[in-house]
Amino acid sequence: MAQIGDILINSLEFAREMRRLTGSFPVLSLRRLADVLANDNGSLSWVALGECDADHKLFLVIEAVGELQLKCQRCLGALTFGLKIRSRLQLVPEGAAWPDEDLEDDRVDPIEALDNQSLLTLIEDEVLLALPIAPRHPSCQLPGYDDGSSAVSPFATLAKLKKH
Ligand SMILES: [Zn+2]
Protein backbone atom coordinates (compact mmCIF):
# COMPACT_ATOMS: atom_id res chain seq x y z
CA MET A 1 0.00 0.00 0.00
CA ALA A 2 1.21 3.50 -0.84
CA GLN A 3 2.63 5.65 1.95
CA ILE A 4 0.19 8.35 3.00
CA GLY A 5 2.72 11.04 2.15
CA ASP A 6 2.73 9.87 -1.47
CA ILE A 7 -1.02 9.93 -2.00
CA LEU A 8 -2.07 12.81 -4.24
CA ILE A 9 -5.62 13.12 -5.44
CA ASN A 10 -7.32 15.28 -7.98
CA SER A 11 -9.83 16.53 -5.45
CA LEU A 12 -12.63 17.53 -7.87
CA GLU A 13 -12.43 14.19 -9.67
CA PHE A 14 -12.27 12.34 -6.36
CA ALA A 15 -15.46 14.06 -5.20
CA ARG A 16 -17.30 13.80 -8.53
CA GLU A 17 -16.63 10.05 -8.68
CA MET A 18 -17.50 9.75 -4.98
CA ARG A 19 -14.37 7.81 -4.31
CA ARG A 20 -13.31 6.47 -0.95
CA LEU A 21 -9.82 5.84 0.38
CA THR A 22 -8.87 4.57 3.77
CA GLY A 23 -5.71 3.64 5.64
CA SER A 24 -3.57 4.38 8.65
CA PHE A 25 -0.22 6.00 9.22
CA PRO A 26 2.19 6.51 12.12
CA VAL A 27 1.83 9.76 14.08
CA LEU A 28 5.45 10.57 13.20
CA SER A 29 4.28 11.27 9.63
CA LEU A 30 2.63 14.42 10.98
CA ARG A 31 5.74 16.59 10.91
CA ARG A 32 3.92 19.84 11.63
CA LEU A 33 2.80 18.40 14.98
CA ALA A 34 6.37 17.79 16.20
CA ASP A 35 6.33 20.88 18.46
CA VAL A 36 3.14 19.97 20.28
CA LEU A 37 3.84 16.28 20.79
CA ALA A 38 5.63 14.81 23.81
CA ASN A 39 6.44 11.81 21.63
CA ASP A 40 5.28 10.47 18.28
CA ASN A 41 4.03 7.07 19.46
CA GLY A 42 0.87 5.67 17.94
CA SER A 43 -0.92 5.77 14.65
CA LEU A 44 -3.98 7.38 13.12
CA SER A 45 -6.65 5.70 11.03
CA TRP A 46 -8.21 7.84 8.34
CA VAL A 47 -10.93 7.84 5.72
CA ALA A 48 -11.29 10.21 2.76
CA LEU A 49 -14.66 10.33 1.01
CA GLY A 50 -15.71 12.19 -2.09
CA GLU A 51 -19.23 13.66 -2.13
CA CYS A 52 -21.35 15.37 -4.74
CA ASP A 53 -24.63 16.88 -3.58
CA ALA A 54 -27.86 17.56 -5.48
CA ASP A 55 -26.61 21.05 -6.44
CA HIS A 56 -23.43 19.50 -7.87
CA LYS A 57 -21.39 21.00 -5.09
CA LEU A 58 -18.33 18.87 -4.43
CA PHE A 59 -16.99 17.89 -1.03
CA LEU A 60 -14.24 15.96 0.60
CA VAL A 61 -15.00 14.35 3.91
CA ILE A 62 -11.93 13.67 6.04
CA GLU A 63 -12.11 11.45 9.09
CA ALA A 64 -9.27 10.52 11.42
CA VAL A 65 -9.17 8.62 14.68
CA GLY A 66 -6.30 7.80 17.00
CA GLU A 67 -4.39 8.83 20.08
CA LEU A 68 -1.83 11.62 20.22
CA GLN A 69 0.69 12.12 23.00
CA LEU A 70 0.45 15.89 23.42
CA LYS A 71 2.98 17.85 25.42
CA CYS A 72 1.39 19.16 28.63
CA GLN A 73 1.90 22.95 28.68
CA ARG A 74 2.60 22.90 32.40
CA CYS A 75 4.81 19.87 33.19
CA LEU A 76 5.86 19.12 29.58
CA GLY A 77 4.95 15.47 30.15
CA ALA A 78 2.88 13.35 27.78
CA LEU A 79 -0.87 13.85 27.79
CA THR A 80 -2.96 11.32 25.88
CA PHE A 81 -5.43 13.02 23.58
CA GLY A 82 -8.12 10.97 21.88
CA LEU A 83 -8.41 12.46 18.41
CA LYS A 84 -11.62 11.96 16.47
CA ILE A 85 -12.31 14.29 13.60
CA ARG A 86 -14.80 14.46 10.79
CA SER A 87 -14.46 17.45 8.51
CA ARG A 88 -16.58 18.23 5.51
CA LEU A 89 -14.69 20.42 3.09
CA GLN A 90 -16.34 22.13 0.17
CA LEU A 91 -14.12 22.15 -2.89
CA VAL A 92 -13.89 25.50 -4.60
CA PRO A 93 -12.55 25.19 -8.16
CA GLU A 94 -9.93 27.67 -9.27
CA GLY A 95 -11.57 30.90 -10.40
CA ALA A 96 -14.93 30.03 -8.84
CA ALA A 97 -16.52 32.31 -6.29
CA TRP A 98 -15.64 31.54 -2.70
CA PRO A 99 -18.83 30.54 -0.80
CA ASP A 100 -20.30 33.34 1.27
CA GLU A 101 -19.29 32.58 4.87
CA ASP A 102 -22.53 33.96 6.29
CA LEU A 103 -24.79 31.85 4.14
CA GLU A 104 -22.82 28.66 4.32
CA ASP A 105 -23.37 25.90 6.75
CA ASP A 106 -20.67 26.40 9.38
CA ARG A 107 -20.08 22.68 9.59
CA VAL A 108 -18.57 22.93 6.13
CA ASP A 109 -15.26 24.64 5.41
CA PRO A 110 -14.40 25.76 1.90
CA ILE A 111 -10.98 24.82 0.51
CA GLU A 112 -9.37 25.40 -2.83
CA ALA A 113 -9.68 22.40 -5.14
CA LEU A 114 -6.29 21.15 -6.27
CA ASP A 115 -5.26 18.74 -9.03
CA ASN A 116 -2.55 17.32 -6.82
CA GLN A 117 -3.94 17.45 -3.33
CA SER A 118 -1.81 15.67 -0.76
CA LEU A 119 -4.10 13.71 1.53
CA LEU A 120 -1.53 13.86 4.30
CA THR A 121 -1.44 17.67 4.17
CA LEU A 122 -5.22 17.79 4.29
CA ILE A 123 -5.46 15.39 7.24
CA GLU A 124 -2.66 17.24 9.03
CA ASP A 125 -4.50 20.57 8.55
CA GLU A 126 -7.64 19.13 10.10
CA VAL A 127 -5.74 17.51 12.99
CA LEU A 128 -4.02 20.83 13.79
CA LEU A 129 -7.41 22.59 13.90
CA ALA A 130 -8.77 19.95 16.27
CA LEU A 131 -6.01 20.18 18.86
CA PRO A 132 -6.60 21.91 22.20
CA ILE A 133 -4.80 25.29 22.34
CA ALA A 134 -3.05 24.70 25.67
CA PRO A 135 -3.28 21.03 26.63
CA ARG A 136 -2.71 20.38 30.34
CA HIS A 137 -3.10 17.51 32.74
CA PRO A 138 -6.04 18.20 35.10
CA SER A 139 -3.52 18.34 37.94
CA CYS A 140 0.24 18.51 37.61
CA GLN A 141 3.13 20.75 38.61
CA LEU A 142 5.72 22.76 36.80
CA PRO A 143 8.94 20.80 36.45
CA GLY A 144 11.08 21.41 39.55
CA TYR A 145 8.14 22.80 41.49
CA ASP A 146 7.92 21.30 44.96
CA ASP A 147 4.95 22.00 47.20
CA GLY A 148 6.17 19.49 49.76
CA SER A 149 3.45 16.95 49.11
CA SER A 150 5.52 14.75 46.85
CA ALA A 151 8.69 14.85 48.96
CA VAL A 152 8.93 12.38 51.79
CA SER A 153 9.06 14.26 55.06
CA PRO A 154 12.10 13.52 57.20
CA PHE A 155 9.74 12.76 60.08
CA ALA A 156 7.96 10.09 58.06
CA THR A 157 11.29 8.48 57.27
CA LEU A 158 12.19 8.59 60.93
CA ALA A 159 8.87 7.03 61.94
CA LYS A 160 9.48 4.25 59.43
CA LEU A 161 12.92 3.57 60.85
CA LYS A 162 11.55 3.41 64.38
CA LYS A 163 8.98 0.77 63.36
CA HIS A 164 11.68 -1.68 62.34
ZN1 LIG B 1 1.22 18.10 33.09
py3Dmol code that shows the C-alpha trace and the ligand (Angstrom):
import py3Dmol

protein = """\
ATOM      1  CA  MET A   1       0.000   0.000   0.000  1.00  0.00           C
ATOM      2  CA  ALA A   2       1.206   3.498  -0.842  1.00  0.00           C
ATOM      3  CA  GLN A   3       2.634   5.647   1.947  1.00  0.00           C
ATOM      4  CA  ILE A   4       0.185   8.348   2.997  1.00  0.00           C
ATOM      5  CA  GLY A   5       2.723  11.040   2.148  1.00  0.00           C
ATOM      6  CA  ASP A   6       2.729   9.871  -1.465  1.00  0.00           C
ATOM      7  CA  ILE A   7      -1.024   9.935  -1.998  1.00  0.00           C
ATOM      8  CA  LEU A   8      -2.067  12.808  -4.236  1.00  0.00           C
ATOM      9  CA  ILE A   9      -5.619  13.118  -5.438  1.00  0.00           C
ATOM     10  CA  ASN A  10      -7.322  15.276  -7.981  1.00  0.00           C
ATOM     11  CA  SER A  11      -9.832  16.530  -5.447  1.00  0.00           C
ATOM     12  CA  LEU A  12     -12.635  17.526  -7.866  1.00  0.00           C
ATOM     13  CA  GLU A  13     -12.434  14.192  -9.673  1.00  0.00           C
ATOM     14  CA  PHE A  14     -12.275  12.341  -6.362  1.00  0.00           C
ATOM     15  CA  ALA A  15     -15.463  14.062  -5.204  1.00  0.00           C
ATOM     16  CA  ARG A  16     -17.299  13.797  -8.525  1.00  0.00           C
ATOM     17  CA  GLU A  17     -16.633  10.054  -8.679  1.00  0.00           C
ATOM     18  CA  MET A  18     -17.500   9.748  -4.976  1.00  0.00           C
ATOM     19  CA  ARG A  19     -14.369   7.808  -4.310  1.00  0.00           C
ATOM     20  CA  ARG A  20     -13.306   6.471  -0.954  1.00  0.00           C
ATOM     21  CA  LEU A  21      -9.820   5.843   0.377  1.00  0.00           C
ATOM     22  CA  THR A  22      -8.871   4.574   3.775  1.00  0.00           C
ATOM     23  CA  GLY A  23      -5.711   3.643   5.641  1.00  0.00           C
ATOM     24  CA  SER A  24      -3.571   4.378   8.646  1.00  0.00           C
ATOM     25  CA  PHE A  25      -0.219   6.004   9.220  1.00  0.00           C
ATOM     26  CA  PRO A  26       2.194   6.512  12.116  1.00  0.00           C
ATOM     27  CA  VAL A  27       1.832   9.761  14.082  1.00  0.00           C
ATOM     28  CA  LEU A  28       5.452  10.571  13.201  1.00  0.00           C
ATOM     29  CA  SER A  29       4.275  11.274   9.628  1.00  0.00           C
ATOM     30  CA  LEU A  30       2.626  14.422  10.981  1.00  0.00           C
ATOM     31  CA  ARG A  31       5.739  16.585  10.913  1.00  0.00           C
ATOM     32  CA  ARG A  32       3.916  19.845  11.629  1.00  0.00           C
ATOM     33  CA  LEU A  33       2.799  18.399  14.977  1.00  0.00           C
ATOM     34  CA  ALA A  34       6.365  17.792  16.200  1.00  0.00           C
ATOM     35  CA  ASP A  35       6.333  20.881  18.464  1.00  0.00           C
ATOM     36  CA  VAL A  36       3.143  19.966  20.277  1.00  0.00           C
ATOM     37  CA  LEU A  37       3.843  16.283  20.789  1.00  0.00           C
ATOM     38  CA  ALA A  38       5.633  14.812  23.809  1.00  0.00           C
ATOM     39  CA  ASN A  39       6.441  11.810  21.626  1.00  0.00           C
ATOM     40  CA  ASP A  40       5.276  10.465  18.278  1.00  0.00           C
ATOM     41  CA  ASN A  41       4.031   7.075  19.457  1.00  0.00           C
ATOM     42  CA  GLY A  42       0.872   5.665  17.943  1.00  0.00           C
ATOM     43  CA  SER A  43      -0.922   5.774  14.650  1.00  0.00           C
ATOM     44  CA  LEU A  44      -3.981   7.380  13.118  1.00  0.00           C
ATOM     45  CA  SER A  45      -6.648   5.702  11.027  1.00  0.00           C
ATOM     46  CA  TRP A  46      -8.210   7.836   8.337  1.00  0.00           C
ATOM     47  CA  VAL A  47     -10.932   7.841   5.715  1.00  0.00           C
ATOM     48  CA  ALA A  48     -11.289  10.210   2.760  1.00  0.00           C
ATOM     49  CA  LEU A  49     -14.661  10.326   1.010  1.00  0.00           C
ATOM     50  CA  GLY A  50     -15.714  12.186  -2.091  1.00  0.00           C
ATOM     51  CA  GLU A  51     -19.229  13.660  -2.127  1.00  0.00           C
ATOM     52  CA  CYS A  52     -21.353  15.366  -4.735  1.00  0.00           C
ATOM     53  CA  ASP A  53     -24.629  16.884  -3.578  1.00  0.00           C
ATOM     54  CA  ALA A  54     -27.860  17.563  -5.479  1.00  0.00           C
ATOM     55  CA  ASP A  55     -26.608  21.051  -6.437  1.00  0.00           C
ATOM     56  CA  HIS A  56     -23.430  19.498  -7.869  1.00  0.00           C
ATOM     57  CA  LYS A  57     -21.393  20.997  -5.091  1.00  0.00           C
ATOM     58  CA  LEU A  58     -18.333  18.868  -4.433  1.00  0.00           C
ATOM     59  CA  PHE A  59     -16.994  17.895  -1.034  1.00  0.00           C
ATOM     60  CA  LEU A  60     -14.235  15.957   0.601  1.00  0.00           C
ATOM     61  CA  VAL A  61     -14.998  14.347   3.915  1.00  0.00           C
ATOM     62  CA  ILE A  62     -11.935  13.669   6.041  1.00  0.00           C
ATOM     63  CA  GLU A  63     -12.112  11.445   9.092  1.00  0.00           C
ATOM     64  CA  ALA A  64      -9.273  10.524  11.416  1.00  0.00           C
ATOM     65  CA  VAL A  65      -9.175   8.616  14.684  1.00  0.00           C
ATOM     66  CA  GLY A  66      -6.297   7.804  16.996  1.00  0.00           C
ATOM     67  CA  GLU A  67      -4.390   8.826  20.080  1.00  0.00           C
ATOM     68  CA  LEU A  68      -1.831  11.623  20.219  1.00  0.00           C
ATOM     69  CA  GLN A  69       0.692  12.124  23.004  1.00  0.00           C
ATOM     70  CA  LEU A  70       0.455  15.887  23.420  1.00  0.00           C
ATOM     71  CA  LYS A  71       2.982  17.849  25.416  1.00  0.00           C
ATOM     72  CA  CYS A  72       1.391  19.158  28.627  1.00  0.00           C
ATOM     73  CA  GLN A  73       1.895  22.947  28.678  1.00  0.00           C
ATOM     74  CA  ARG A  74       2.597  22.901  32.401  1.00  0.00           C
ATOM     75  CA  CYS A  75       4.806  19.874  33.193  1.00  0.00           C
ATOM     76  CA  LEU A  76       5.858  19.123  29.578  1.00  0.00           C
ATOM     77  CA  GLY A  77       4.950  15.469  30.146  1.00  0.00           C
ATOM     78  CA  ALA A  78       2.875  13.351  27.785  1.00  0.00           C
ATOM     79  CA  LEU A  79      -0.871  13.847  27.788  1.00  0.00           C
ATOM     80  CA  THR A  80      -2.960  11.317  25.883  1.00  0.00           C
ATOM     81  CA  PHE A  81      -5.427  13.018  23.580  1.00  0.00           C
ATOM     82  CA  GLY A  82      -8.121  10.974  21.880  1.00  0.00           C
ATOM     83  CA  LEU A  83      -8.415  12.456  18.415  1.00  0.00           C
ATOM     84  CA  LYS A  84     -11.617  11.957  16.474  1.00  0.00           C
ATOM     85  CA  ILE A  85     -12.313  14.287  13.604  1.00  0.00           C
ATOM     86  CA  ARG A  86     -14.800  14.456  10.788  1.00  0.00           C
ATOM     87  CA  SER A  87     -14.461  17.448   8.512  1.00  0.00           C
ATOM     88  CA  ARG A  88     -16.578  18.235   5.511  1.00  0.00           C
ATOM     89  CA  LEU A  89     -14.693  20.424   3.091  1.00  0.00           C
ATOM     90  CA  GLN A  90     -16.343  22.133   0.170  1.00  0.00           C
ATOM     91  CA  LEU A  91     -14.118  22.151  -2.888  1.00  0.00           C
ATOM     92  CA  VAL A  92     -13.893  25.501  -4.602  1.00  0.00           C
ATOM     93  CA  PRO A  93     -12.548  25.188  -8.158  1.00  0.00           C
ATOM     94  CA  GLU A  94      -9.931  27.673  -9.266  1.00  0.00           C
ATOM     95  CA  GLY A  95     -11.574  30.905 -10.404  1.00  0.00           C
ATOM     96  CA  ALA A  96     -14.926  30.025  -8.842  1.00  0.00           C
ATOM     97  CA  ALA A  97     -16.516  32.313  -6.291  1.00  0.00           C
ATOM     98  CA  TRP A  98     -15.641  31.540  -2.698  1.00  0.00           C
ATOM     99  CA  PRO A  99     -18.826  30.539  -0.804  1.00  0.00           C
ATOM    100  CA  ASP A 100     -20.296  33.341   1.265  1.00  0.00           C
ATOM    101  CA  GLU A 101     -19.289  32.579   4.866  1.00  0.00           C
ATOM    102  CA  ASP A 102     -22.529  33.963   6.295  1.00  0.00           C
ATOM    103  CA  LEU A 103     -24.786  31.854   4.141  1.00  0.00           C
ATOM    104  CA  GLU A 104     -22.815  28.659   4.317  1.00  0.00           C
ATOM    105  CA  ASP A 105     -23.365  25.898   6.752  1.00  0.00           C
ATOM    106  CA  ASP A 106     -20.674  26.405   9.385  1.00  0.00           C
ATOM    107  CA  ARG A 107     -20.077  22.677   9.588  1.00  0.00           C
ATOM    108  CA  VAL A 108     -18.572  22.928   6.125  1.00  0.00           C
ATOM    109  CA  ASP A 109     -15.264  24.641   5.409  1.00  0.00           C
ATOM    110  CA  PRO A 110     -14.398  25.762   1.896  1.00  0.00           C
ATOM    111  CA  ILE A 111     -10.982  24.821   0.513  1.00  0.00           C
ATOM    112  CA  GLU A 112      -9.370  25.401  -2.829  1.00  0.00           C
ATOM    113  CA  ALA A 113      -9.678  22.398  -5.140  1.00  0.00           C
ATOM    114  CA  LEU A 114      -6.286  21.147  -6.266  1.00  0.00           C
ATOM    115  CA  ASP A 115      -5.256  18.743  -9.030  1.00  0.00           C
ATOM    116  CA  ASN A 116      -2.550  17.322  -6.817  1.00  0.00           C
ATOM    117  CA  GLN A 117      -3.941  17.450  -3.335  1.00  0.00           C
ATOM    118  CA  SER A 118      -1.808  15.665  -0.765  1.00  0.00           C
ATOM    119  CA  LEU A 119      -4.100  13.707   1.525  1.00  0.00           C
ATOM    120  CA  LEU A 120      -1.534  13.857   4.304  1.00  0.00           C
ATOM    121  CA  THR A 121      -1.438  17.673   4.175  1.00  0.00           C
ATOM    122  CA  LEU A 122      -5.217  17.792   4.294  1.00  0.00           C
ATOM    123  CA  ILE A 123      -5.461  15.388   7.239  1.00  0.00           C
ATOM    124  CA  GLU A 124      -2.658  17.236   9.033  1.00  0.00           C
ATOM    125  CA  ASP A 125      -4.497  20.575   8.552  1.00  0.00           C
ATOM    126  CA  GLU A 126      -7.641  19.130  10.104  1.00  0.00           C
ATOM    127  CA  VAL A 127      -5.740  17.511  12.986  1.00  0.00           C
ATOM    128  CA  LEU A 128      -4.024  20.832  13.787  1.00  0.00           C
ATOM    129  CA  LEU A 129      -7.407  22.586  13.899  1.00  0.00           C
ATOM    130  CA  ALA A 130      -8.775  19.946  16.271  1.00  0.00           C
ATOM    131  CA  LEU A 131      -6.012  20.182  18.865  1.00  0.00           C
ATOM    132  CA  PRO A 132      -6.602  21.909  22.197  1.00  0.00           C
ATOM    133  CA  ILE A 133      -4.799  25.295  22.340  1.00  0.00           C
ATOM    134  CA  ALA A 134      -3.049  24.701  25.674  1.00  0.00           C
ATOM    135  CA  PRO A 135      -3.276  21.029  26.631  1.00  0.00           C
ATOM    136  CA  ARG A 136      -2.707  20.383  30.340  1.00  0.00           C
ATOM    137  CA  HIS A 137      -3.098  17.509  32.740  1.00  0.00           C
ATOM    138  CA  PRO A 138      -6.041  18.197  35.098  1.00  0.00           C
ATOM    139  CA  SER A 139      -3.522  18.341  37.936  1.00  0.00           C
ATOM    140  CA  CYS A 140       0.237  18.508  37.613  1.00  0.00           C
ATOM    141  CA  GLN A 141       3.128  20.750  38.611  1.00  0.00           C
ATOM    142  CA  LEU A 142       5.723  22.763  36.805  1.00  0.00           C
ATOM    143  CA  PRO A 143       8.942  20.803  36.454  1.00  0.00           C
ATOM    144  CA  GLY A 144      11.082  21.413  39.548  1.00  0.00           C
ATOM    145  CA  TYR A 145       8.137  22.803  41.495  1.00  0.00           C
ATOM    146  CA  ASP A 146       7.921  21.300  44.955  1.00  0.00           C
ATOM    147  CA  ASP A 147       4.953  22.001  47.202  1.00  0.00           C
ATOM    148  CA  GLY A 148       6.171  19.495  49.763  1.00  0.00           C
ATOM    149  CA  SER A 149       3.445  16.954  49.106  1.00  0.00           C
ATOM    150  CA  SER A 150       5.523  14.745  46.847  1.00  0.00           C
ATOM    151  CA  ALA A 151       8.687  14.852  48.956  1.00  0.00           C
ATOM    152  CA  VAL A 152       8.931  12.379  51.793  1.00  0.00           C
ATOM    153  CA  SER A 153       9.055  14.258  55.061  1.00  0.00           C
ATOM    154  CA  PRO A 154      12.100  13.519  57.195  1.00  0.00           C
ATOM    155  CA  PHE A 155       9.740  12.756  60.077  1.00  0.00           C
ATOM    156  CA  ALA A 156       7.961  10.087  58.060  1.00  0.00           C
ATOM    157  CA  THR A 157      11.291   8.480  57.266  1.00  0.00           C
ATOM    158  CA  LEU A 158      12.194   8.587  60.934  1.00  0.00           C
ATOM    159  CA  ALA A 159       8.869   7.029  61.937  1.00  0.00           C
ATOM    160  CA  LYS A 160       9.483   4.248  59.429  1.00  0.00           C
ATOM    161  CA  LEU A 161      12.920   3.566  60.851  1.00  0.00           C
ATOM    162  CA  LYS A 162      11.553   3.412  64.378  1.00  0.00           C
ATOM    163  CA  LYS A 163       8.979   0.766  63.359  1.00  0.00           C
ATOM    164  CA  HIS A 164      11.679  -1.679  62.339  1.00  0.00           C
TER     165      HIS A 164
END
"""
ligand_1 = """\
1
ZN
Zn 1.219 18.099 33.093
"""
view = py3Dmol.view(width=600, height=400)
view.addModel(protein, "pdb")
view.setStyle({"model": 0}, {"cartoon": {"style": "trace"}})
view.addModel(ligand_1, "xyz")
view.setStyle({"model": 1}, {"stick": {}})
view.zoomTo()
view.show()
